[in-house]
């Protein structure tokens, strides 16, 4: 592992790394997890069964003004990637180049593409089954995967949103967090469980099915990363999963009542 000398650089193993991790999580997905816990508490205390409630993703901001809505969507996507850039910047202080360190680069495009596609197929079909089962049992909300109004830019924006989710979650929750917790001396089981629980927590607003499904996904993704040390296949897989959910919902929901 390459380190950078100098008094102002945070070195691997420094107690300051723990503070760094808390700050990164507090401004990104850890914060989302806290709000999601509050959201599920609010939902469960409504007196209405979870499967009678709706969780809307990718909602329109100004549906009556499409160009302004498009601007809101693009700006939101751009700002949402910033925590991933921050995580890469901080990793670069101790593990240069950070993109190579976590495998977030284009050095193996063929491998990343086919392996990511396989991962998506293996996760996606059981994931849909888990969602439908959880909804039937009343422990998950009805997830409206796209709340955007119908415009020429709807599907491109949904694809961008899927890629943004993938980059943010896999860079921060896998590449960054697994690296930093390892440098802090955590054991592998604790690292995997912590990352997976946080991933599940920020999906709790959807219900307990969303939590369980993403916790399992987090464990699988963590194990894959520890084996191959590359984030890019996970980014590809996550992008494909979200594109399937977002675009698939947009195209199929009007024709399939069970979605």
C-alpha positions as CSV (number, residue, x, y, z in Angstrom):
1,X,0.0,0.0,0.0
2,X,1.3,3.4,-1.0
3,X,1.2,6.2,1.6
4,X,2.0,9.9,1.3
5,X,4.4,11.6,3.7
6,X,3.8,14.9,5.3
7,X,2.4,16.2,8.6
8,X,-1.0,17.1,7.2
9,X,-1.8,13.8,5.6
10,X,-4.0,11.3,7.4
11,X,-2.2,8.0,7.3
12,X,-3.8,4.5,7.3
13,X,-4.2,3.3,10.8
14,X,-4.6,6.8,12.3
15,X,-7.4,7.3,14.8
16,X,-8.4,10.3,12.7
17,X,-9.6,7.8,10.0
18,X,-12.5,6.9,12.4
19,X,-13.6,10.6,12.5
20,X,-13.2,10.8,8.7
21,X,-15.5,7.8,8.2
22,X,-18.2,9.2,10.5
23,X,-18.1,12.5,8.6
24,X,-18.3,10.9,5.2
25,X,-21.3,8.8,6.4
26,X,-22.9,11.7,8.1
27,X,-23.1,13.7,4.9
28,X,-24.1,10.8,2.7
29,X,-25.7,7.4,3.1
30,X,-25.4,7.2,6.9
31,X,-27.5,10.3,7.1
32,X,-30.0,8.7,4.7
33,X,-30.1,5.7,7.0
34,X,-31.0,7.8,10.0
35,X,-33.8,9.6,8.2
36,X,-35.0,6.2,6.8
37,X,-35.3,4.8,10.3
38,X,-37.4,7.8,11.3
39,X,-39.5,7.2,8.2
40,X,-40.3,3.6,9.0
41,X,-41.2,4.5,12.5
42,X,-43.6,7.1,11.1
43,X,-45.1,4.7,8.6
44,X,-45.6,1.9,11.2
45,X,-47.4,4.2,13.6
46,X,-49.9,5.5,11.1
47,X,-52.4,2.7,11.8
48,X,-52.3,1.8,8.1
49,X,-50.6,-1.5,6.9
50,X,-47.3,-0.9,5.1
51,X,-48.5,-2.5,1.9
52,X,-51.3,0.1,1.7
53,X,-48.7,2.9,1.7
54,X,-46.6,4.0,-1.3
55,X,-42.9,4.9,-1.5
56,X,-42.2,7.1,-4.6
57,X,-38.7,7.2,-6.1
58,X,-37.4,9.7,-8.6
59,X,-40.3,12.1,-8.0
60,X,-41.0,15.1,-10.1
61,X,-40.3,18.5,-8.5
62,X,-42.3,20.7,-10.9
63,X,-44.4,18.4,-13.0
64,X,-46.2,21.3,-14.6
65,X,-43.0,22.9,-15.8
66,X,-41.0,20.1,-17.6
67,X,-37.8,22.1,-18.4
68,X,-37.5,23.3,-14.8
69,X,-38.2,19.8,-13.6
70,X,-35.4,18.4,-15.9
71,X,-33.0,21.0,-14.5
72,X,-33.9,20.0,-10.9
73,X,-33.4,16.3,-11.8
74,X,-30.0,16.8,-13.4
75,X,-28.7,19.1,-10.6
76,X,-29.9,16.6,-8.0
77,X,-28.1,13.8,-9.7
78,X,-24.9,15.8,-10.0
79,X,-24.9,16.8,-6.3
80,X,-25.7,13.3,-5.2
81,X,-22.4,12.1,-6.7
82,X,-20.3,14.5,-4.6
83,X,-20.0,12.3,-1.5
84,X,-18.4,9.6,-3.7
85,X,-15.9,12.1,-5.1
86,X,-15.1,13.2,-1.5
87,X,-14.6,9.5,-0.5
88,X,-12.2,9.1,-3.5
89,X,-10.3,12.3,-2.6
90,X,-9.9,11.2,1.0
91,X,-8.8,7.7,0.0
92,X,-6.2,9.3,-2.3
93,X,-4.5,10.8,0.7
94,X,-3.5,7.3,1.9
95,X,-3.9,5.0,-1.1
96,X,-2.9,6.7,-4.3
97,X,-4.3,6.4,-6.8
98,X,-7.6,5.7,-5.0
99,X,-9.5,4.7,-8.2
100,X,-7.0,1.9,-8.8
101,X,-6.9,0.9,-5.1
102,X,-10.7,0.1,-5.1
103,X,-11.0,-0.9,-8.8
104,X,-13.1,2.1,-9.8
105,X,-11.4,2.5,-13.2
106,X,-11.6,1.3,-16.8
107,X,-8.6,-1.1,-16.7
108,X,-10.8,-4.2,-17.2
109,X,-13.9,-3.1,-19.1
110,X,-14.8,-6.5,-20.5
111,X,-14.6,-8.3,-17.1
112,X,-16.5,-5.5,-15.4
113,X,-19.3,-5.6,-18.0
114,X,-19.9,-9.3,-18.1
115,X,-19.4,-10.0,-14.4
116,X,-21.6,-7.0,-13.5
117,X,-24.3,-8.4,-15.8
118,X,-24.1,-11.8,-14.2
119,X,-24.3,-10.3,-10.7
120,X,-27.3,-8.2,-11.7
121,X,-29.1,-11.3,-13.0
122,X,-28.4,-13.3,-9.9
123,X,-29.6,-10.4,-7.6
124,X,-32.4,-9.0,-9.6
125,X,-34.8,-12.0,-10.0
126,X,-34.7,-13.1,-6.3
127,X,-34.9,-9.4,-5.3
128,X,-38.1,-9.0,-7.2
129,X,-39.5,-12.1,-5.6
130,X,-38.6,-10.9,-2.1
131,X,-40.2,-7.5,-2.8
132,X,-43.5,-9.2,-3.9
133,X,-43.4,-11.6,-1.0
134,X,-42.8,-8.8,1.5
135,X,-45.6,-6.7,0.1
136,X,-48.0,-9.7,0.2
137,X,-47.1,-10.2,3.8
138,X,-47.8,-6.6,4.6
139,X,-44.2,-5.7,5.7
140,X,-43.3,-3.6,2.6
141,X,-44.8,-0.5,1.0
142,X,-45.9,-0.3,-2.6
143,X,-42.7,1.0,-4.3
144,X,-43.4,3.4,-7.2
145,X,-40.0,3.3,-8.8
146,X,-40.5,6.4,-10.9
147,X,-42.7,9.4,-10.1
148,X,-41.5,11.4,-13.1
149,X,-44.1,12.7,-15.5
150,X,-43.9,11.4,-19.1
151,X,-41.5,13.5,-21.2
152,X,-38.8,12.9,-23.8
153,X,-36.2,13.1,-21.1
154,X,-37.8,10.8,-18.6
155,X,-36.0,7.5,-19.5
156,X,-32.5,9.2,-20.0
157,X,-32.9,10.9,-16.5
158,X,-33.9,7.5,-14.9
159,X,-30.8,5.9,-16.5
160,X,-28.6,8.7,-15.1
161,X,-30.3,8.4,-11.7
162,X,-29.5,4.6,-11.7
163,X,-25.9,5.3,-12.6
164,X,-25.7,7.9,-9.8
165,X,-27.1,5.6,-7.2
166,X,-24.6,2.9,-8.3
167,X,-21.6,5.1,-8.1
168,X,-22.5,6.7,-4.8
169,X,-23.4,3.5,-3.0
170,X,-20.6,1.2,-4.3
171,X,-17.8,3.8,-4.0
172,X,-18.8,4.9,-0.5
173,X,-20.3,1.7,1.0
174,X,-17.9,-0.8,-0.6
175,X,-14.7,0.8,-1.9
176,X,-14.3,3.5,0.7
177,X,-16.0,1.9,3.8
178,X,-14.5,-1.5,3.5
179,X,-11.0,0.0,2.9
180,X,-11.2,2.4,5.8
181,X,-12.7,-0.1,8.3
182,X,-9.9,-2.6,7.4
183,X,-7.3,0.1,8.0
184,X,-8.9,0.8,11.4
185,X,-8.3,-2.8,12.3
186,X,-11.8,-4.2,12.0
187,X,-12.3,-7.9,11.3
188,X,-13.8,-9.0,8.0
189,X,-17.2,-10.2,9.5
190,X,-17.7,-6.9,11.3
191,X,-16.8,-4.9,8.2
192,X,-19.2,-6.8,6.0
193,X,-22.1,-6.7,8.5
194,X,-21.6,-3.0,9.2
195,X,-21.6,-2.1,5.5
196,X,-24.6,-4.3,4.8
197,X,-26.7,-3.0,7.7
198,X,-26.1,0.6,6.7
199,X,-27.0,-0.3,3.1
200,X,-30.2,-1.9,4.4
201,X,-31.0,1.0,6.8
202,X,-31.2,3.7,4.1
203,X,-33.8,1.5,2.3
204,X,-36.0,1.1,5.4
205,X,-38.3,3.8,4.2
206,X,-39.6,1.2,1.7
207,X,-40.4,-1.3,4.5
208,X,-38.8,-4.4,6.0
209,X,-38.5,-6.1,2.7
210,X,-36.4,-3.3,1.3
211,X,-34.2,-3.5,4.3
212,X,-33.7,-7.2,4.1
213,X,-33.2,-7.3,0.4
214,X,-30.5,-4.6,0.5
215,X,-28.8,-6.1,3.5
216,X,-28.4,-9.3,1.6
217,X,-27.2,-7.5,-1.4
218,X,-24.7,-5.6,0.7
219,X,-23.3,-8.8,2.1
220,X,-23.0,-10.4,-1.4
221,X,-21.4,-7.2,-2.9
222,X,-19.0,-7.0,0.0
223,X,-17.9,-10.6,-0.4
224,X,-17.4,-10.1,-4.2
225,X,-15.3,-7.0,-3.6
226,X,-13.1,-8.8,-1.0
227,X,-12.5,-11.5,-3.6
228,X,-11.8,-9.4,-6.7
229,X,-11.0,-6.0,-5.2
230,X,-12.9,-4.2,-7.9
231,X,-15.9,-1.8,-7.4
232,X,-16.6,-1.5,-11.2
233,X,-18.5,-4.8,-11.6
234,X,-20.7,-3.8,-8.6
235,X,-21.3,-0.4,-10.2
236,X,-22.3,-2.1,-13.4
237,X,-24.6,-4.5,-11.6
238,X,-26.2,-1.9,-9.5
239,X,-26.8,0.4,-12.5
240,X,-28.4,-2.5,-14.4
241,X,-30.6,-3.3,-11.4
242,X,-31.8,0.2,-11.0
243,X,-32.3,0.8,-14.7
244,X,-34.4,-2.4,-14.7
245,X,-36.4,-1.1,-11.7
246,X,-36.8,2.5,-12.8
247,X,-37.3,2.1,-16.5
248,X,-39.1,-1.2,-16.2
249,X,-41.6,0.3,-13.8
250,X,-42.2,3.3,-16.1
251,X,-42.9,1.1,-19.1
252,X,-44.7,-1.8,-17.4
253,X,-46.6,-0.4,-14.4
254,X,-49.5,0.9,-16.5
255,X,-50.1,-2.6,-17.8
256,X,-49.3,-4.7,-14.7
257,X,-51.4,-4.1,-11.6
258,X,-49.1,-6.2,-9.3
259,X,-46.2,-3.8,-9.8
